[in-house]
Amino acid sequence: MVWTAPWLDEETKESEPPATPPMLATADERGTASHTDDQDGEWLLRFDGACRSNPGPGGAGAALFKPSGPAVWTCSHYDPSIGGTNNTAEYTALLLGARAAADHGVKKLRVEGDSTLVIQQVRGIFATKSTRLRALR
């Protein structure tokens, strides 16, 4: 898996998302790819989560894109409980997307999200002190 957070270091700046999101690009802009290219190429998972108040009710969302560009799966999840946090919402979004990638047989996955904490914890760079987050990681 390739983890991307463009603001973290110089190496990832080359992997900025395209100016036109893949789901809005025309077929000519996306090009064509065979099924084999999609299975062997790098898929993209974008995820995000947030809470109205922290802690409080919140939501999580994710989208999975084929290497050829189009979104093949999207999901949103609302958690009405008052005990959720921004970080648990972010992890929930990531886990929903990771499950979808596994279900699609994805071999190579680029993951993009705006939570430095979640990305760095999953990469093993940041320690996971919260027992609630440790269970999700």
Secondary structure, 3 states (H helix, E strand, C coil): CEEECCCCCHHHHHHCCCCCCCCCCCHHHHCCCCHHHHHHCEEEEEEEEEECCCCCCEEEEEEEECCCCCEEEEEEEEECCCCCCHHHHHHHHHHHHHHHHHHCCCCEEEEEECCHHHHHHHCCCCCCCCHHHHHHC
